[in-house]
Amino acid sequence: MIDVAANLARVRRQVDEACAAAGRDPGEVRLLPVSKTHPPELLQAAYDAGVRLLGENRVQEAAEKADHFADRPDLRWAMIGHLQTNKARQVAAFADEFHALDSLKIARALHKGLHDLDRSLDVFVQVNSSGEAQKSGLAPGEVADVVAGLAELPTLRVRGLMTVAVQQGVDGAGEREVAACFERMVELRESLPEHLCGRELSMGMSGDLALAIAHGATTVRVGQAVFGARETR
Ligand SMILES: *Cc1c(COP(=O)(O)O)cnc(C)c1O
């Protein structure tokens, strides 16, 4: 079986090293382990190693896992995948963070559900920083209007922006193209008022976390390097 505790320790070391190399305080960078597709035993191993926030991208799977771990209320859930409006109420009921906010329509649906349940949700606005057609997220030019609209939805606390950079090796993309995605995020953040958009950047995954940290990531979402390879689906 995968040694989740050892993997977590190794990834935390990578985060610390990337912070040291970038002259950043490791306390500024949060590791969000992404447990999608993996069984409860591996999530339990992460919990036993001290993890209290897990990332999931499918609502049904996440809701079932939240249910499974309902007797550990200190374990919290971050939804990191694109969400359909008809699933918003479900997410409002169990999630603490949502990293893939990409429309005011979904924001309003979440707000309604949260308001009814007297809950709130930390959100990150997802940006398509690579311009790839298959990627979710707002175009950079659309973000200002959306964050302005979010100010009217008090159950949503906007903490910052989120992106999935181009993957190195895809369409000949190298480190420079990946870095360009992260640089676009920093520029975009600087162009937006802090009181509307927050200052956090959720970016960096197993393959590019050091580069993301060098560019100012404050949350890295790490799946494979913690839980091992996923079945492709
Ligand atoms: C799956 C996923 C991750 C984690 O990816 P790894 O390559 O397994 O580290 C991060 N962010 C999002 C949005 C994901 O869907």
The ligand as an SDF file (V2000), in Angstrom:
LIG
                    3D

 15 15  0  0  0  0  0  0  0  0999 V2000
   -6.4880   16.4850   -9.5830 C   0  0  0  0  0  0  0  0  0  0  0  0
   -6.2530   17.9180   -9.3980 C   0  0  0  0  0  0  0  0  0  0  0  0
   -5.0940   18.3790   -8.7340 C   0  0  0  0  0  0  0  0  0  0  0  0
   -3.9870   17.4540   -8.2590 C   0  0  0  0  0  0  0  0  0  0  0  0
   -3.2540   17.0240   -9.3630 O   0  0  0  0  0  0  0  0  0  0  0  0
   -1.9510   16.1010   -9.1780 P   0  0  0  0  0  0  0  0  0  0  0  0
   -1.3000   16.1580  -10.5000 O   0  0  0  0  0  0  0  0  0  0  0  0
   -2.4730   14.7370   -8.8430 O   0  0  0  0  0  0  0  0  0  0  0  0
   -1.1480   16.6630   -8.0950 O   0  0  0  0  0  0  0  0  0  0  0  0
   -4.9730   19.7470   -8.5360 C   0  0  0  0  0  0  0  0  0  0  0  0
   -5.9150   20.6090   -8.9660 N   0  0  0  0  0  0  0  0  0  0  0  0
   -7.0210   20.2000   -9.6140 C   0  0  0  0  0  0  0  0  0  0  0  0
   -8.0070   21.2120  -10.0530 C   0  0  0  0  0  0  0  0  0  0  0  0
   -7.2350   18.8490   -9.8470 C   0  0  0  0  0  0  0  0  0  0  0  0
   -8.3300   18.4500  -10.4910 O   0  0  0  0  0  0  0  0  0  0  0  0
  1  2  1  0
  2  3  1  0
  2 14  2  0
  3  4  1  0
  3 10  2  0
  4  5  1  0
  5  6  1  0
  6  7  2  0
  6  8  1  0
  6  9  1  0
 10 11  1  0
 11 12  2  0
 12 13  1  0
 12 14  1  0
 14 15  1  0
M  END
$$$$
